[in-house]
Amino acid sequence: MPQRPPLRHCPICGIAMQARKSLPEAEHFDRFECLNCHTTIVATPVPDGEAQDDDA
Ligand SMILES: [Zn+2]
């Protein structure tokens, strides 16, 4: 059975956003687009393990 896309609401309109995939073969939806104001949210489940090394 296909996975149901997670539900997100637009922070501006408050309506349900359309779930999208950045890649057609992606297993999970990682983008959400508001059909009303076209706000796009990129879901990042795992943040980058980027060290804050600001010592130039
Ligand atoms: Zn919206």
N, CA, C, O and the ligand as a Tripos MOL2 file, in Angstrom:
@<TRIPOS>MOLECULE
protein
  225   223    57     0     0
PROTEIN
NO_CHARGES

@<TRIPOS>ATOM
      1 N           0.8470   -1.2080    0.0000 N.3       1 MET1
      2 CA          0.0000    0.0000    0.0000 C.3       1 MET1
      3 C           0.8760    1.2490    0.0000 C.2       1 MET1
      4 O           1.8910    1.3000    0.6940 O.2       1 MET1
      5 N           0.4910    2.2350   -0.7620 N.am      2 PRO2
      6 CA          1.2790    3.4830   -0.7950 C.3       2 PRO2
      7 C           1.1590    4.2400    0.5110 C.2       2 PRO2
      8 O           0.1330    4.2220    1.1910 O.2       2 PRO2
      9 N           2.2550    4.9040    0.8280 N.am      3 GLN3
     10 CA          2.2530    5.6780    2.0590 C.3       3 GLN3
     11 C           1.4250    6.9330    1.8890 C.2       3 GLN3
     12 O           1.4760    7.5930    0.8510 O.2       3 GLN3
     13 N           0.6770    7.2470    2.8990 N.am      4 ARG4
     14 CA         -0.0680    8.5020    2.8600 C.3       4 ARG4
     15 C           0.8920    9.6490    3.1220 C.2       4 ARG4
     16 O           1.7130    9.5870    4.0370 O.2       4 ARG4
     17 N           0.7840   10.6960    2.3120 N.am      5 PRO5
     18 CA          1.6670   11.8400    2.5270 C.3       5 PRO5
     19 C           1.3430   12.5260    3.8370 C.2       5 PRO5
     20 O           0.1790   12.6470    4.2210 O.2       5 PRO5
     21 N           2.3930   12.9750    4.5220 N.am      6 PRO6
     22 CA          2.1600   13.6960    5.7720 C.3       6 PRO6
     23 C           1.4500   15.0080    5.4910 C.2       6 PRO6
     24 O           1.6470   15.6210    4.4420 O.2       6 PRO6
     25 N           0.6390   15.4260    6.4160 N.am      7 LEU7
     26 CA         -0.1660   16.6150    6.1910 C.3       7 LEU7
     27 C           0.5170   17.8340    6.8030 C.2       7 LEU7
     28 O           0.9090   17.8350    7.9700 O.2       7 LEU7
     29 N           0.6450   18.8550    5.9860 N.am      8 ARG8
     30 CA          1.2170   20.1230    6.4530 C.3       8 ARG8
     31 C           0.2290   21.2390    6.1560 C.2       8 ARG8
     32 O          -0.5350   21.1790    5.1930 O.2       8 ARG8
     33 N           0.2620   22.2310    6.9840 N.am      9 HIS9
     34 CA         -0.6100   23.3750    6.7560 C.3       9 HIS9
     35 C           0.2310   24.6110    6.4720 C.2       9 HIS9
     36 O           1.2850   24.8190    7.0730 O.2       9 HIS9
     37 N          -0.2510   25.4140    5.5560 N.am     10 CYS10
     38 CA          0.4550   26.6280    5.1830 C.3      10 CYS10
     39 C           0.5300   27.5760    6.3780 C.2      10 CYS10
     40 O          -0.4810   27.8500    7.0250 O.2      10 CYS10
     41 N           1.7330   28.0750    6.6680 N.am     11 PRO11
     42 CA          1.8850   28.9940    7.7930 C.3      11 PRO11
     43 C           1.2010   30.3260    7.5440 C.2      11 PRO11
     44 O           0.9810   31.0970    8.4780 O.2      11 PRO11
     45 N           0.8680   30.5990    6.3090 N.am     12 ILE12
     46 CA          0.2520   31.8820    5.9700 C.3      12 ILE12
     47 C          -1.2700   31.7420    5.8630 C.2      12 ILE12
     48 O          -2.0250   32.5030    6.4680 O.2      12 ILE12
     49 N          -1.6910   30.7620    5.0880 N.am     13 CYS13
     50 CA         -3.1230   30.5810    4.8510 C.3      13 CYS13
     51 C          -3.7480   29.6310    5.8710 C.2      13 CYS13
     52 O          -4.9130   29.7800    6.2400 O.2      13 CYS13
     53 N          -2.9830   28.6800    6.3080 N.am     14 GLY14
     54 CA         -3.5060   27.7050    7.2540 C.3      14 GLY14
     55 C          -4.2270   26.5600    6.5750 C.2      14 GLY14
     56 O          -4.8010   25.7000    7.2420 O.2      14 GLY14
     57 N          -4.2010   26.5440    5.2380 N.am     15 ILE15
     58 CA         -4.8590   25.4570    4.5250 C.3      15 ILE15
     59 C          -3.8750   24.3130    4.3110 C.2      15 ILE15
     60 O          -2.6640   24.4890    4.4430 O.2      15 ILE15
     61 N          -4.4060   23.1470    3.9800 N.am     16 ALA16
     62 CA         -3.5570   21.9900    3.7530 C.3      16 ALA16
     63 C          -2.7050   22.2070    2.5080 C.2      16 ALA16
     64 O          -3.1840   22.7070    1.4900 O.2      16 ALA16
     65 N          -1.4390   21.8230    2.6070 N.am     17 MET17
     66 CA         -0.5370   22.0030    1.4830 C.3      17 MET17
     67 C          -0.4270   20.7040    0.6990 C.2      17 MET17
     68 O          -0.7130   19.6210    1.2090 O.2      17 MET17
     69 N          -0.0030   20.8400   -0.5610 N.am     18 GLN18
     70 CA          0.1370   19.6670   -1.4160 C.3      18 GLN18
     71 C           1.5260   19.0680   -1.2270 C.2      18 GLN18
     72 O           2.5370   19.7610   -1.3470 O.2      18 GLN18
     73 N           1.5600   17.7900   -0.9330 N.am     19 ALA19
     74 CA          2.8410   17.1160   -0.7320 C.3      19 ALA19
     75 C           3.4790   16.8070   -2.0700 C.2      19 ALA19
     76 O           2.8060   16.4120   -3.0230 O.2      19 ALA19
     77 N           4.7850   16.9930   -2.1260 N.am     20 ARG20
     78 CA          5.5200   16.7250   -3.3580 C.3      20 ARG20
     79 C           6.7890   15.9590   -3.0360 C.2      20 ARG20
     80 O           7.2260   15.8710   -1.8880 O.2      20 ARG20
     81 N           7.3590   15.4120   -4.0910 N.am     21 LYS21
     82 CA          8.6400   14.7290   -3.9470 C.3      21 LYS21
     83 C           9.6780   15.4450   -4.7950 C.2      21 LYS21
     84 O           9.4090   15.8400   -5.9290 O.2      21 LYS21
     85 N          10.8690   15.6070   -4.2290 N.am     22 SER22
     86 CA         11.9240   16.2670   -5.0000 C.3      22 SER22
     87 C          12.4210   15.3530   -6.1090 C.2      22 SER22
     88 O          12.8790   15.8100   -7.1560 O.2      22 SER22
     89 N          12.3210   14.0620   -5.8580 N.am     23 LEU23
     90 CA         12.7010   13.0860   -6.8680 C.3      23 LEU23
     91 C          11.5290   12.1470   -7.1030 C.2      23 LEU23
     92 O          10.8450   11.7480   -6.1610 O.2      23 LEU23
     93 N          11.2970   11.7920   -8.3810 N.am     24 PRO24
     94 CA         10.1650   10.9140   -8.6860 C.3      24 PRO24
     95 C          10.2650    9.5710   -7.9720 C.2      24 PRO24
     96 O           9.2580    8.9640   -7.6110 O.2      24 PRO24
     97 N          11.4960    9.1260   -7.7790 N.am     25 GLU25
     98 CA         11.6760    7.8270   -7.1440 C.3      25 GLU25
     99 C          11.8460    7.9430   -5.6350 C.2      25 GLU25
    100 O          12.0910    6.9500   -4.9490 O.2      25 GLU25
    101 N          11.7150    9.1530   -5.1320 N.am     26 ALA26
    102 CA         11.8480    9.3470   -3.6950 C.3      26 ALA26
    103 C          10.7480    8.5860   -2.9640 C.2      26 ALA26
    104 O           9.6150    8.4820   -3.4320 O.2      26 ALA26
    105 N          11.1180    8.0660   -1.8170 N.am     27 GLU27
    106 CA         10.1710    7.2460   -1.0750 C.3      27 GLU27
    107 C           9.2620    8.0940   -0.2040 C.2      27 GLU27
    108 O           8.1370    7.7140    0.1200 O.2      27 GLU27
    109 N           9.7890    9.2590    0.1650 N.am     28 HIS28
    110 CA          9.0070   10.1090    1.0640 C.3      28 HIS28
    111 C           8.7680   11.4770    0.4320 C.2      28 HIS28
    112 O           9.5570   11.9510   -0.3840 O.2      28 HIS28
    113 N           7.6860   12.0810    0.8200 N.am     29 PHE29
    114 CA          7.4030   13.4450    0.3750 C.3      29 PHE29
    115 C           8.2850   14.3960    1.1800 C.2      29 PHE29
    116 O           8.3260   14.3310    2.4090 O.2      29 PHE29
    117 N           8.9810   15.2690    0.4800 N.am     30 ASP30
    118 CA          9.8720   16.1790    1.1980 C.3      30 ASP30
    119 C           9.6160   17.6440    0.8530 C.2      30 ASP30
    120 O          10.3570   18.5370    1.2630 O.2      30 ASP30
    121 N           8.5610   17.8610    0.1010 N.am     31 ARG31
    122 CA          8.2150   19.2530   -0.2170 C.3      31 ARG31
    123 C           6.7220   19.4590   -0.0900 C.2      31 ARG31
    124 O           5.9260   18.5780   -0.4150 O.2      31 ARG31
    125 N           6.3620   20.6060    0.3750 N.am     32 PHE32
    126 CA          4.9460   20.9190    0.5220 C.3      32 PHE32
    127 C           4.6820   22.2780   -0.1020 C.2      32 PHE32
    128 O           5.3540   23.2620    0.2060 O.2      32 PHE32
    129 N           3.6930   22.3140   -0.9850 N.am     33 GLU33
    130 CA          3.3990   23.5540   -1.6850 C.3      33 GLU33
    131 C           1.9720   23.9850   -1.4070 C.2      33 GLU33
    132 O           1.0340   23.1910   -1.4810 O.2      33 GLU33
    133 N           1.8300   25.2700   -1.0830 N.am     34 CYS34
    134 CA          0.5000   25.8290   -0.8820 C.3      34 CYS34
    135 C          -0.0660   26.2260   -2.2360 C.2      34 CYS34
    136 O           0.5540   26.9820   -2.9840 O.2      34 CYS34
    137 N          -1.2300   25.7160   -2.5370 N.am     35 LEU35
    138 CA         -1.8250   26.0090   -3.8370 C.3      35 LEU35
    139 C          -2.4420   27.3940   -3.8650 C.2      35 LEU35
    140 O          -2.8230   27.8900   -4.9250 O.2      35 LEU35
    141 N          -2.5380   28.0110   -2.7160 N.am     36 ASN36
    142 CA         -3.1730   29.3300   -2.6450 C.3      36 ASN36
    143 C          -2.1520   30.4500   -2.7880 C.2      36 ASN36
    144 O          -2.3160   31.3380   -3.6240 O.2      36 ASN36
    145 N          -1.0950   30.4130   -1.9710 N.am     37 CYS37
    146 CA         -0.1170   31.4950   -2.0050 C.3      37 CYS37
    147 C           1.2290   31.0150   -2.5300 C.2      37 CYS37
    148 O           2.1810   31.7910   -2.6060 O.2      37 CYS37
    149 N           1.3100   29.7400   -2.8900 N.am     38 HIS38
    150 CA          2.5110   29.1700   -3.5100 C.3      38 HIS38
    151 C           3.7180   29.1850   -2.5790 C.2      38 HIS38
    152 O           4.8640   29.2130   -3.0280 O.2      38 HIS38
    153 N           3.4500   29.1680   -1.3040 N.am     39 THR39
    154 CA          4.5430   29.0120   -0.3550 C.3      39 THR39
    155 C           5.0120   27.5670   -0.3900 C.2      39 THR39
    156 O           4.2040   26.6390   -0.3740 O.2      39 THR39
    157 N           6.3220   27.3860   -0.4380 N.am     40 THR40
    158 CA          6.8690   26.0360   -0.4880 C.3      40 THR40
    159 C           7.6890   25.7650    0.7670 C.2      40 THR40
    160 O           8.5470   26.5560    1.1570 O.2      40 THR40
    161 N           7.4060   24.6410    1.3760 N.am     41 ILE41
    162 CA          8.1580   24.2310    2.5530 C.3      41 ILE41
    163 C           8.9750   23.0050    2.1890 C.2      41 ILE41
    164 O           8.4530   22.0500    1.6130 O.2      41 ILE41
    165 N          10.2450   23.0320    2.5220 N.am     42 VAL42
    166 CA         11.0990   21.8750    2.2910 C.3      42 VAL42
    167 C          11.3090   21.1770    3.6280 C.2      42 VAL42
    168 O          11.8870   21.7330    4.5610 O.2      42 VAL42
    169 N          10.8270   19.9560    3.6900 N.am     43 ALA43
    170 CA         10.9510   19.2060    4.9310 C.3      43 ALA43
    171 C          12.3320   18.5650    5.0080 C.2      43 ALA43
    172 O          12.7520   17.8520    4.0970 O.2      43 ALA43
    173 N          13.0180   18.8260    6.0920 N.am     44 THR44
    174 CA         14.3410   18.2430    6.2840 C.3      44 THR44
    175 C          14.3270   17.4200    7.5680 C.2      44 THR44
    176 O          14.5880   17.9430    8.6510 O.2      44 THR44
    177 N          14.0200   16.1260    7.4400 N.am     45 PRO45
    178 CA         13.9200   15.2580    8.6130 C.3      45 PRO45
    179 C          15.2360   15.1370    9.3500 C.2      45 PRO45
    180 O          15.2600   15.1080   10.5810 O.2      45 PRO45
    181 N          16.3370   15.0650    8.6080 N.am     46 VAL46
    182 CA         17.6440   14.9300    9.2400 C.3      46 VAL46
    183 C          18.4970   16.1330    8.8620 C.2      46 VAL46
    184 O          18.8350   16.3100    7.6920 O.2      46 VAL46
    185 N          18.8440   16.9560    9.8360 N.am     47 PRO47
    186 CA         19.6810   18.1270    9.5390 C.3      47 PRO47
    187 C          21.0940   17.7200    9.1650 C.2      47 PRO47
    188 O          21.5800   16.6600    9.5580 O.2      47 PRO47
    189 N          21.7360   18.5780    8.4050 N.am     48 ASP48
    190 CA         23.1000   18.2890    7.9840 C.3      48 ASP48
    191 C          24.0460   18.2740    9.1920 C.2      48 ASP48
    192 O          23.9730   19.1230   10.0800 O.2      48 ASP48
    193 N          24.9180   17.2960    9.1880 N.am     49 GLY49
    194 CA         25.8750   17.2220   10.2900 C.3      49 GLY49
    195 C          27.0340   18.1620   10.0470 C.2      49 GLY49
    196 O          28.2040   17.7810   10.0810 O.2      49 GLY49
    197 N          26.6610   19.4140    9.7980 N.am     50 GLU50
    198 CA         27.6790   20.3850    9.4600 C.3      50 GLU50
    199 C          28.1650   21.0930   10.7170 C.2      50 GLU50
    200 O          27.3780   21.7040   11.4410 O.2      50 GLU50
    201 N          29.4430   21.0060   10.9650 N.am     51 ALA51
    202 CA         29.9930   21.6420   12.1660 C.3      51 ALA51
    203 C          30.0830   23.1500   11.9490 C.2      51 ALA51
    204 O          30.4840   23.6340   10.8900 O.2      51 ALA51
    205 N          29.6940   23.8640   12.9930 N.am     52 GLN52
    206 CA         29.7590   25.3270   12.8920 C.3      52 GLN52
    207 C          31.1940   25.7690   13.1400 C.2      52 GLN52
    208 O          31.5490   26.2140   14.2310 O.2      52 GLN52
    209 N          32.0120   25.6330   12.0940 N.am     53 ASP53
    210 CA         33.4170   25.9870   12.2330 C.3      53 ASP53
    211 C          33.6470   27.3450   11.5740 C.2      53 ASP53
    212 O          33.9140   27.4270   10.3750 O.2      53 ASP53
    213 N          33.5450   28.3650   12.3410 N.am     54 ASP54
    214 CA         33.6470   29.7110   11.7900 C.3      54 ASP54
    215 C          35.0320   30.3120   12.0320 C.2      54 ASP54
    216 O          35.2200   31.5270   11.9710 O.2      54 ASP54
    217 N          35.9830   29.4410   12.3030 N.am     55 ASP55
    218 CA         37.3240   29.9140   12.6010 C.3      55 ASP55
    219 C          38.1440   29.9080   11.3150 C.2      55 ASP55
    220 O          38.7280   28.8850   10.9590 O.2      55 ASP55
    221 N          38.1930   31.0210   10.6300 N.am     56 ALA56
    222 CA         38.8630   31.0840    9.3320 C.3      56 ALA56
    223 C          40.3770   31.1430    9.4820 C.2      56 ALA56
    224 O          41.0950   31.2000    8.4830 O.2      56 ALA56
    225 ZN         -0.6790   29.5680    1.6870 Zn       57 ZN57
@<TRIPOS>BOND
     1     1     2 1
     2     2     3 1
     3     3     4 2
     4     3     5 am
     5     5     6 1
     6     6     7 1
     7     7     8 2
     8     7     9 am
     9     9    10 1
    10    10    11 1
    11    11    12 2
    12    11    13 am
    13    13    14 1
    14    14    15 1
    15    15    16 2
    16    15    17 am
    17    17    18 1
    18    18    19 1
    19    19    20 2
    20    19    21 am
    21    21    22 1
    22    22    23 1
    23    23    24 2
    24    23    25 am
    25    25    26 1
    26    26    27 1
    27    27    28 2
    28    27    29 am
    29    29    30 1
    30    30    31 1
    31    31    32 2
    32    31    33 am
    33    33    34 1
    34    34    35 1
    35    35    36 2
    36    35    37 am
    37    37    38 1
    38    38    39 1
    39    39    40 2
    40    39    41 am
    41    41    42 1
    42    42    43 1
    43    43    44 2
    44    43    45 am
    45    45    46 1
    46    46    47 1
    47    47    48 2
    48    47    49 am
    49    49    50 1
    50    50    51 1
    51    51    52 2
    52    51    53 am
    53    53    54 1
    54    54    55 1
    55    55    56 2
    56    55    57 am
    57    57    58 1
    58    58    59 1
    59    59    60 2
    60    59    61 am
    61    61    62 1
    62    62    63 1
    63    63    64 2
    64    63    65 am
    65    65    66 1
    66    66    67 1
    67    67    68 2
    68    67    69 am
    69    69    70 1
    70    70    71 1
    71    71    72 2
    72    71    73 am
    73    73    74 1
    74    74    75 1
    75    75    76 2
    76    75    77 am
    77    77    78 1
    78    78    79 1
    79    79    80 2
    80    79    81 am
    81    81    82 1
    82    82    83 1
    83    83    84 2
    84    83    85 am
    85    85    86 1
    86    86    87 1
    87    87    88 2
    88    87    89 am
    89    89    90 1
    90    90    91 1
    91    91    92 2
    92    91    93 am
    93    93    94 1
    94    94    95 1
    95    95    96 2
    96    95    97 am
    97    97    98 1
    98    98    99 1
    99    99   100 2
   100    99   101 am
   101   101   102 1
   102   102   103 1
   103   103   104 2
   104   103   105 am
   105   105   106 1
   106   106   107 1
   107   107   108 2
   108   107   109 am
   109   109   110 1
   110   110   111 1
   111   111   112 2
   112   111   113 am
   113   113   114 1
   114   114   115 1
   115   115   116 2
   116   115   117 am
   117   117   118 1
   118   118   119 1
   119   119   120 2
   120   119   121 am
   121   121   122 1
   122   122   123 1
   123   123   124 2
   124   123   125 am
   125   125   126 1
   126   126   127 1
   127   127   128 2
   128   127   129 am
   129   129   130 1
   130   130   131 1
   131   131   132 2
   132   131   133 am
   133   133   134 1
   134   134   135 1
   135   135   136 2
   136   135   137 am
   137   137   138 1
   138   138   139 1
   139   139   140 2
   140   139   141 am
   141   141   142 1
   142   142   143 1
   143   143   144 2
   144   143   145 am
   145   145   146 1
   146   146   147 1
   147   147   148 2
   148   147   149 am
   149   149   150 1
   150   150   151 1
   151   151   152 2
   152   151   153 am
   153   153   154 1
   154   154   155 1
   155   155   156 2
   156   155   157 am
   157   157   158 1
   158   158   159 1
   159   159   160 2
   160   159   161 am
   161   161   162 1
   162   162   163 1
   163   163   164 2
   164   163   165 am
   165   165   166 1
   166   166   167 1
   167   167   168 2
   168   167   169 am
   169   169   170 1
   170   170   171 1
   171   171   172 2
   172   171   173 am
   173   173   174 1
   174   174   175 1
   175   175   176 2
   176   175   177 am
   177   177   178 1
   178   178   179 1
   179   179   180 2
   180   179   181 am
   181   181   182 1
   182   182   183 1
   183   183   184 2
   184   183   185 am
   185   185   186 1
   186   186   187 1
   187   187   188 2
   188   187   189 am
   189   189   190 1
   190   190   191 1
   191   191   192 2
   192   191   193 am
   193   193   194 1
   194   194   195 1
   195   195   196 2
   196   195   197 am
   197   197   198 1
   198   198   199 1
   199   199   200 2
   200   199   201 am
   201   201   202 1
   202   202   203 1
   203   203   204 2
   204   203   205 am
   205   205   206 1
   206   206   207 1
   207   207   208 2
   208   207   209 am
   209   209   210 1
   210   210   211 1
   211   211   212 2
   212   211   213 am
   213   213   214 1
   214   214   215 1
   215   215   216 2
   216   215   217 am
   217   217   218 1
   218   218   219 1
   219   219   220 2
   220   219   221 am
   221   221   222 1
   222   222   223 1
   223   223   224 2
@<TRIPOS>SUBSTRUCTURE
     1 MET1         2 RESIDUE 1 A MET
     2 PRO2         6 RESIDUE 1 A PRO
     3 GLN3        10 RESIDUE 1 A GLN
     4 ARG4        14 RESIDUE 1 A ARG
     5 PRO5        18 RESIDUE 1 A PRO
     6 PRO6        22 RESIDUE 1 A PRO
     7 LEU7        26 RESIDUE 1 A LEU
     8 ARG8        30 RESIDUE 1 A ARG
     9 HIS9        34 RESIDUE 1 A HIS
    10 CYS10       38 RESIDUE 1 A CYS
    11 PRO11       42 RESIDUE 1 A PRO
    12 ILE12       46 RESIDUE 1 A ILE
    13 CYS13       50 RESIDUE 1 A CYS
    14 GLY14       54 RESIDUE 1 A GLY
    15 ILE15       58 RESIDUE 1 A ILE
    16 ALA16       62 RESIDUE 1 A ALA
    17 MET17       66 RESIDUE 1 A MET
    18 GLN18       70 RESIDUE 1 A GLN
    19 ALA19       74 RESIDUE 1 A ALA
    20 ARG20       78 RESIDUE 1 A ARG
    21 LYS21       82 RESIDUE 1 A LYS
    22 SER22       86 RESIDUE 1 A SER
    23 LEU23       90 RESIDUE 1 A LEU
    24 PRO24       94 RESIDUE 1 A PRO
    25 GLU25       98 RESIDUE 1 A GLU
    26 ALA26      102 RESIDUE 1 A ALA
    27 GLU27      106 RESIDUE 1 A GLU
    28 HIS28      110 RESIDUE 1 A HIS
    29 PHE29      114 RESIDUE 1 A PHE
    30 ASP30      118 RESIDUE 1 A ASP
    31 ARG31      122 RESIDUE 1 A ARG
    32 PHE32      126 RESIDUE 1 A PHE
    33 GLU33      130 RESIDUE 1 A GLU
    34 CYS34      134 RESIDUE 1 A CYS
    35 LEU35      138 RESIDUE 1 A LEU
    36 ASN36      142 RESIDUE 1 A ASN
    37 CYS37      146 RESIDUE 1 A CYS
    38 HIS38      150 RESIDUE 1 A HIS
    39 THR39      154 RESIDUE 1 A THR
    40 THR40      158 RESIDUE 1 A THR
    41 ILE41      162 RESIDUE 1 A ILE
    42 VAL42      166 RESIDUE 1 A VAL
    43 ALA43      170 RESIDUE 1 A ALA
    44 THR44      174 RESIDUE 1 A THR
    45 PRO45      178 RESIDUE 1 A PRO
    46 VAL46      182 RESIDUE 1 A VAL
    47 PRO47      186 RESIDUE 1 A PRO
    48 ASP48      190 RESIDUE 1 A ASP
    49 GLY49      194 RESIDUE 1 A GLY
    50 GLU50      198 RESIDUE 1 A GLU
    51 ALA51      202 RESIDUE 1 A ALA
    52 GLN52      206 RESIDUE 1 A GLN
    53 ASP53      210 RESIDUE 1 A ASP
    54 ASP54      214 RESIDUE 1 A ASP
    55 ASP55      218 RESIDUE 1 A ASP
    56 ALA56      222 RESIDUE 1 A ALA
    57 ZN57       225 GROUP 0 **** ****
